[in-house]
Amino acid sequence: MAEPKLDPTIPPGLHLVSAFISMEPTNTLLSLSRECGGGLVTEGVQRFIWDHCISNEAGEKGYGPYLRNFVKRLISEVESRNGTVLDELYERCGYYMSSLKDDRLVKGSARVHKCISFLFPDVFLGCEPPSCSKSSNLVVPLHCSLNMLEGDTGCSVWPSSLYLSEFVLSFPDIFSNKSCFEVGSGVGLVGICLSHVKASQVILSDGDLSTLSNMKLNLKLNQLSAETDVLERFGEDPNTVQAELYNKSKVKCFHLPWESATESELEDYLPDIILGADVIYDPSCLPHLLRVLVILLKQKKAYTQTWEESCEGRLQDAEHIDVNGASEGKSLFAHDIHCVTIQNGNRTDPCHVEELHGGSSVARLMKCPVAYIASVIRNIDTFNCFLKLAEEANLVIADITEALVPLNLLPYMQSYNRSSIRLFTVKCK
Ligand SMILES: C[S@@+](CC[C@H](N)C(=O)[O-])C[C@H]1O[C@@H](n2cnc3c(N)ncnc32)[C@H](O)[C@@H]1O
């Protein structure tokens, strides 16, 4: 009986291709290859890999040593089960072996091009249009280093930024139309996801200059030019350039070492939301990181809202939220909770409602920012030091990992252990 043809737009073919372009370890690729063939890497699966991973653009752009290892392991897997290996794979393996004799690059700081595919539920459930669109997944191309320590650790993708990106994409309403500011942004993945969910402004920062230039490269790769482009396009009508950039990109990035960051440097940003992924790891940096968080978190933003607006909007959810942040049924949005609460249909929060006109028809509110920090707790002493410094700085930290669980948008990434990551909100007392 002929083997069913694999489709690269639905699982399991989709997972295999996604794992390949995100440069998942070879073991993951082999396990997904077996899954595609019902336990064996059949000739049909090999043909699929040849067509969708090796002989196409992905294979041409791919990193040689990675491709060589995959093809070598694939061949031994098939041979060990007495299967038939495609001639094309033998030939390509021979080519890799002769042209990539030098292994130094594999161990060094080679820059590679990978693509992180966020697969939305309708895509990975594999249902057909029009009820759901196969094109709704988000593929983010990134330049990064194979050396996790390069660029002060900022040139590779760390697991917390995968988690924070899944969080942003799973709860877009938290971030859309909000001004977002990230510290220690690394390759820029979270910022690209924030732009995807239409944050009103995305400001990325990092203290390492080589990380920053790599991040700028990634913004360009994702058609999100860094703001410096305005200067580079000197001579053109600034209004046209500004309008173009406004429509196309709202992402800016800048050099922000926490040690030297000043209040005056940060006071213009007024973010609604601050983000950080895997930034709690070096005890010597923590006092400086916390100082930056305090500066950003204490900037209250004034805004007005009518009663009708609040009834139409998400503030209605505040009825379902208690002071500890537990929610009943509806989504919980941390940045709304501390602005205003609604009790029995009346707004009551004397701390934040500054003035009420005409029997509470218009309120002038002070909105405090909130930070979302995702972290793998590798060293409990370092994390406890962060908690202690936060307490001393009058910050309140809440672990929201279980309360707001993001969708699993990276189901093919077997190397990514999401259970090791915690998500915290940080607010001023
Ligand atoms: C472990 S990496 C995480 C990168 C990225 N957020 C991610 O999760 O993929 C830590 C990041 O914090 C930045 N960083 C470390 N110390 C810093 C400091 N003192 N000031 C500013 N950025 C710093 C590094 O350059 C790096 O980009």
The ligand as an SDF file (V2000), in Angstrom:
LIG
                    3D

 27 29  0  0  0  0  0  0  0  0999 V2000
   20.4210   35.3340   29.4010 C   0  0  0  0  0  0  0  0  0  0  0  0
   20.3370   36.6360   28.2840 S   0  0  0  0  0  0  0  0  0  0  0  0
   18.6200   36.7080   27.8860 C   0  0  0  0  0  0  0  0  0  0  0  0
   18.3830   37.3470   26.5580 C   0  0  0  0  0  0  0  0  0  0  0  0
   16.9280   37.3430   26.1160 C   0  0  0  0  0  0  0  0  0  0  0  0
   16.1090   38.1250   26.9980 N   0  0  0  0  0  0  0  0  0  0  0  0
   16.4230   35.9260   26.0260 C   0  0  0  0  0  0  0  0  0  0  0  0
   15.7220   35.4960   26.9710 O   0  0  0  0  0  0  0  0  0  0  0  0
   16.6930   35.2450   25.0330 O   0  0  0  0  0  0  0  0  0  0  0  0
   20.5200   38.0830   29.3160 C   0  0  0  0  0  0  0  0  0  0  0  0
   20.4680   39.3930   28.5630 C   0  0  0  0  0  0  0  0  0  0  0  0
   20.6070   40.4700   29.4970 O   0  0  0  0  0  0  0  0  0  0  0  0
   21.5930   41.3660   29.0320 C   0  0  0  0  0  0  0  0  0  0  0  0
   22.2920   41.9120   30.2030 N   0  0  0  0  0  0  0  0  0  0  0  0
   23.0040   41.2230   31.1210 C   0  0  0  0  0  0  0  0  0  0  0  0
   23.5150   42.0540   32.0350 N   0  0  0  0  0  0  0  0  0  0  0  0
   23.1150   43.2960   31.6860 C   0  0  0  0  0  0  0  0  0  0  0  0
   23.3300   44.5970   32.2430 C   0  0  0  0  0  0  0  0  0  0  0  0
   24.0590   44.7300   33.3280 N   0  0  0  0  0  0  0  0  0  0  0  0
   22.7480   45.6490   31.6350 N   0  0  0  0  0  0  0  0  0  0  0  0
   21.9780   45.4890   30.5370 C   0  0  0  0  0  0  0  0  0  0  0  0
   21.7540   44.2890   29.9480 N   0  0  0  0  0  0  0  0  0  0  0  0
   22.3220   43.2150   30.5170 C   0  0  0  0  0  0  0  0  0  0  0  0
   22.5520   40.5210   28.1940 C   0  0  0  0  0  0  0  0  0  0  0  0
   23.2730   41.2930   27.2590 O   0  0  0  0  0  0  0  0  0  0  0  0
   21.5880   39.5520   27.5490 C   0  0  0  0  0  0  0  0  0  0  0  0
   21.0640   40.0570   26.3660 O   0  0  0  0  0  0  0  0  0  0  0  0
  1  2  1  0
  2  3  1  0
  2 10  1  0
  3  4  1  0
  4  5  1  0
  5  6  1  0
  5  7  1  0
  7  8  2  0
  7  9  1  0
 10 11  1  0
 11 12  1  0
 11 26  1  0
 12 13  1  0
 13 14  1  0
 13 24  1  0
 14 15  1  0
 14 23  1  0
 15 16  2  0
 16 17  1  0
 17 18  1  0
 17 23  2  0
 18 19  1  0
 18 20  2  0
 20 21  1  0
 21 22  2  0
 22 23  1  0
 24 25  1  0
 24 26  1  0
 26 27  1  0
M  CHG  2   2   1   9  -1
M  END
$$$$
